[in-house]
Amino acid sequence: MFLLSVRIHWQPFWSTPAARGELRRLTAGDQKVDAA
């Protein structure tokens, strides 16, 4: 969750509503990588 909030601050692009779905998909992949 911490990395997610940091990533949002780093990339203003994710502030756009159109990118939220993409962000959710990317974060889901990141969680799988972190778990591994």
C-alpha positions in Angstrom: 0.0 0.0 0.0 2.9 2.3 0.8 4.5 1.8 -2.6 1.2 2.4 -4.2 0.8 5.9 -2.6 4.4 6.8 -3.4 3.9 5.7 -7.0 0.8 7.9 -7.3 2.9 10.9 -6.0 5.6 10.1 -8.5 3.4 9.8 -11.5 0.7 12.6 -11.9 -0.6 10.6 -14.9 -2.3 8.1 -12.5 -4.4 11.0 -11.2 -6.5 10.8 -14.4 -9.7 8.8 -14.1 -9.0 7.0 -17.3 -5.7 5.6 -15.9 -7.2 4.2 -12.6 -8.2 0.9 -14.3 -4.7 0.5 -15.7 -3.2 1.5 -12.3 -5.3 -1.2 -10.6 -4.1 -3.8 -13.1 -0.5 -2.8 -12.7 -0.6 -2.8 -8.9 -2.2 -6.2 -8.9 0.8 -7.5 -10.9 3.2 -5.7 -8.6 1.6 -7.4 -5.6 2.2 -10.8 -7.2 5.9 -9.9 -7.8 6.3 -8.7 -4.3 4.8 -11.9 -2.9 7.2 -13.9 -4.9 
